Amino acid sequence: KMNYMPGTASLIEDIDKKHLVVLRDGRTLIGYLRSVDQFANLVLHRTVERIHVGRKYGDIPRGIFVVRGENVVLLGEIDLERETDTPLQRVSIEEILEAQRVQQHEKQEAEKAKSEALRERGLSVPRTDTLDEY
């Protein structure tokens, strides 16, 4: 019989289990949940930041990580038995950071081309650096 507790109190059962956390800024963290409070603030232990580019991924060790609850988009327990069942290829930190840099550069170039094409047609595009990211 499971007792349901509303809100973040239900996370108490997840203490000391491995979790994946997606943050509002798009980062993905994987670590062991050590603490949670009424605001869904989290303390993760043995945390890695996982970066995905295409079908590759890399993990950057981050240690203990405190996450403010309002920045959590998704929190989920990782099934340790199926954790290694992935079609993705694990690569070194250096390789994934370089792939991420190339991906971001390609995205910026595509945005420039799109803005230029719209400008040539007499349309204006709001500058993305002045918009709220969230």
C-alpha positions in Angstrom: 0.0 0.0 0.0 1.4 3.4 -1.1 0.5 6.5 0.8 0.3 9.5 -1.5 1.7 12.7 -0.1 0.9 15.9 -2.0 3.6 18.2 -3.4 7.3 17.9 -2.8 6.7 15.7 0.3 6.2 12.8 -2.1 9.9 13.2 -3.1 11.0 12.1 0.3 10.7 8.5 -0.9 13.2 9.3 -3.7 16.0 10.4 -1.4 19.3 8.5 -2.1 18.1 7.4 -5.6 19.7 8.4 -8.8 17.8 11.1 -10.7 17.9 13.0 -14.0 17.0 16.7 -13.7 16.3 19.0 -16.7 16.8 22.7 -15.8 15.0 25.7 -17.2 18.1 26.7 -19.1 18.2 23.4 -20.9 21.0 21.7 -19.0 20.6 18.1 -17.9 22.0 16.9 -14.5 22.3 13.3 -13.3 23.0 12.7 -9.6 21.8 11.2 -6.3 19.0 13.1 -4.6 20.2 13.9 -1.1 17.7 16.5 0.0 14.5 18.3 -1.0 12.4 21.0 0.7 8.9 22.5 0.4 10.0 24.7 -2.5 11.4 21.7 -4.5 15.0 22.9 -3.9 17.2 19.9 -4.6 20.6 18.8 -3.4 22.3 16.4 -5.8 25.4 14.4 -4.9 27.9 12.8 -7.3 26.3 15.0 -10.0 27.3 15.0 -13.7 26.1 17.4 -16.3 25.2 15.4 -19.4 25.5 17.1 -22.8 23.8 15.6 -25.9 24.8 16.4 -29.4 23.2 14.3 -32.1 23.7 10.7 -31.1 26.6 11.4 -28.8 26.8 12.4 -25.2 29.4 13.3 -22.6 29.3 13.7 -18.9 31.1 16.5 -17.0 31.6 15.8 -13.3 30.0 18.6 -11.1 30.1 17.1 -7.6 27.5 18.4 -5.2 24.9 20.6 -6.9 22.2 22.7 -5.3 19.2 23.4 -7.6 16.6 26.0 -6.9 13.2 24.5 -7.3 11.9 27.1 -9.7 14.6 26.1 -12.2 13.5 22.4 -12.3 11.5 21.5 -15.5 11.7 17.7 -15.1 12.8 15.4 -12.3 12.8 11.6 -12.8 14.3 8.6 -11.2 16.8 6.6 -13.3 16.3 2.9 -13.6 19.7 1.6 -12.7 19.1 -1.8 -14.5 18.4 -0.1 -17.8 20.8 2.9 -17.5 23.3 1.5 -19.9 20.7 0.5 -22.5 21.1 3.5 -24.8 21.6 3.9 -28.5 23.8 6.9 -27.8 27.6 6.8 -28.0 29.5 8.1 -25.0 32.5 10.4 -25.9 35.1 12.3 -24.0 34.4 15.7 -22.3 36.6 17.5 -24.8 34.9 15.8 -27.8 31.3 16.6 -26.6 32.2 20.2 -25.7 33.7 20.7 -29.2 30.6 19.2 -30.8 28.4 21.5 -28.7 30.4 24.5 -29.8 30.1 23.5 -33.5 26.3 22.9 -33.0 25.9 26.3 -31.4 27.9 28.0 -34.2 25.8 26.3 -36.9 22.6 27.4 -35.1 23.8 31.0 -35.0 24.7 30.9 -38.7 21.3 29.5 -39.5 19.6 32.3 -37.5 21.7 34.9 -39.3 20.7 33.5 -42.7 17.0 33.4 -41.7 17.1 37.0 -40.4 18.8 38.2 -43.6 16.3 36.4 -45.8 13.4 38.0 -43.9 15.1 41.4 -44.0 15.5 41.1 -47.8 11.7 40.6 -48.0 11.0 43.7 -45.9 10.2 41.8 -42.7 11.8 42.4 -39.3 12.6 39.9 -36.7 12.8 40.8 -33.0 16.3 40.4 -31.7 16.6 37.2 -29.6 19.2 38.7 -27.2 16.5 41.2 -26.0 13.8 38.6 -25.4 13.3 36.7 -22.1 14.6 33.2 -22.5 11.9 31.7 -20.3 
